[in-house]
Amino acid sequence: MARLLILWLVLCGAAQAEDIYQFSNPVDRARFEHFTAELRCPQCQNQSIGDSDSMQAEDLRRDLYEQIQAGRSDKEITDEMVRRYGNYILYRPPLNSSTVVLWVLPAVLLIIGIVVVLVMVRKRKAAEGQRQLTPKEQADIEAMLAEHDRKGATSEKDS
């Protein structure tokens, strides 16, 4: 019984590992894997077409496979996908006038955050250094200094 269970598990695992896209060379397989990781599923918001189980992602994978088999270049494939779905399909859209905010805004916000923190730290240090004593505190300190001077003068006479 245990052998039958092990055999069944091995066969089920092999069935799950079956790849439906067969490539004639490892370069095409690598290109396919690269594209399936880099293209966003239009339906699933934040999943690649390789990770998504949606019908649209399945159609995109099949289309991608056919384009690779037809010998189209990476640029041709990317251009076709962008033409059909816009820059949204790319996880890393190119830097152009419509995407410059996506690329520049994080750096600008980081710089602004650093400047705000530095200004706050400097203001806090300046405020701590300029604190004025109240008249009572000033009188207490003068009394302590006078007491110290008297004790110091007495100690010097004893020595």
C-alpha positions in Angstrom: 0.0 0.0 0.0 2.8 2.4 0.9 4.6 1.7 -2.4 1.4 2.4 -4.3 1.0 5.7 -2.5 4.6 6.7 -3.2 4.2 5.8 -6.9 1.0 7.8 -7.1 2.7 10.9 -5.5 5.6 10.7 -7.9 3.4 10.4 -10.9 1.2 13.3 -9.8 4.3 15.5 -9.2 5.6 14.6 -12.7 2.2 15.5 -14.2 2.3 18.9 -12.5 5.8 19.6 -13.8 4.9 19.1 -17.4 5.7 22.2 -19.5 3.3 23.0 -22.2 5.7 25.2 -24.1 8.5 23.3 -25.8 11.5 25.2 -27.2 14.1 24.1 -29.6 16.9 25.8 -27.8 17.7 27.1 -24.2 18.1 30.7 -25.4 14.4 30.8 -26.5 13.3 29.3 -23.2 15.4 31.9 -21.3 13.8 34.7 -23.4 10.3 33.3 -22.6 11.0 33.1 -18.9 12.4 36.6 -18.9 9.3 38.0 -20.6 6.9 36.1 -18.4 8.6 37.6 -15.4 8.8 41.1 -16.8 5.4 41.6 -18.3 2.5 42.5 -16.0 -0.8 40.8 -16.2 -3.3 43.5 -17.3 -6.1 41.7 -15.4 -4.3 40.8 -12.1 -2.9 44.3 -11.3 0.4 43.2 -9.6 1.3 39.8 -11.0 3.5 38.9 -13.9 2.0 36.9 -16.7 4.1 34.0 -15.5 2.6 34.0 -12.0 -1.0 34.8 -13.0 -3.6 32.1 -13.6 -6.0 34.3 -15.4 -7.2 33.6 -18.9 -5.7 36.8 -20.2 -2.2 35.9 -18.8 -2.6 32.5 -20.4 -3.4 34.1 -23.8 -0.4 36.5 -23.4 1.9 33.5 -22.6 0.7 31.7 -25.7 1.1 34.8 -27.8 4.6 35.4 -26.4 5.5 31.7 -27.2 4.3 32.1 -30.8 6.2 35.4 -31.3 9.4 33.8 -30.0 8.9 30.7 -32.2 8.4 33.1 -35.1 11.8 34.6 -34.5 10.8 38.0 -33.4 13.4 40.1 -31.5 13.0 41.2 -27.9 12.4 44.8 -29.0 9.7 43.7 -31.5 7.9 41.7 -28.8 8.2 44.5 -26.3 7.0 47.1 -28.8 4.0 44.9 -29.8 3.0 44.4 -26.1 3.3 48.1 -25.4 1.3 48.9 -28.5 -1.5 46.7 -27.4 -1.5 47.3 -23.6 0.5 50.5 -23.1 3.5 51.0 -20.7 1.4 49.5 -17.9 2.3 46.0 -19.1 6.0 46.7 -18.4 7.2 46.3 -14.8 10.0 48.7 -15.7 8.6 51.3 -18.1 11.1 53.3 -20.2 12.1 56.8 -19.2 10.1 59.2 -21.3 7.9 62.3 -20.8 5.0 60.2 -19.6 6.9 58.1 -17.1 9.5 60.6 -15.8 7.4 61.1 -12.7 7.6 57.4 -11.9 11.4 57.4 -12.1 12.2 60.8 -10.6 9.5 61.2 -7.8 11.0 58.6 -5.5 14.4 60.2 -5.5 12.9 63.7 -5.0 10.8 62.5 -2.1 13.8 60.8 -0.5 15.9 64.0 -0.8 13.0 66.1 0.7 12.7 63.6 3.6 16.4 63.8 4.3 16.4 67.6 4.2 13.4 67.8 6.6 15.1 65.4 9.1 18.3 67.4 9.0 16.5 70.7 9.5 14.5 69.3 12.4 17.7 67.9 14.0 19.5 71.2 13.7 16.6 73.2 15.1 16.4 70.8 18.1 20.2 71.1 18.8 20.0 74.9 18.4 17.0 75.1 20.8 18.8 73.0 23.4 22.0 75.1 23.2 20.1 78.5 23.6 18.0 77.6 26.6 17.9 80.5 29.0 17.9 80.0 32.8 15.0 81.3 34.9 16.0 83.9 37.5 15.5 81.2 40.3 17.8 78.8 38.5 20.4 81.6 38.0 20.2 82.4 41.7 20.6 78.7 42.7 23.6 78.3 40.5 25.3 81.5 41.9 24.6 80.2 45.4 26.1 76.9 44.6 29.2 78.5 43.1 29.6 80.8 46.1 29.3 77.8 48.4 31.9 76.0 46.4 34.2 78.9 46.4 33.9 79.2 50.2 34.6 75.5 50.7 37.5 75.7 48.3 39.0 78.6 50.1 38.6 76.8 53.4 40.2 73.6 52.0 43.2 75.6 50.8 43.8 77.1 54.2 43.7 73.7 55.8 46.3 72.3 53.5 
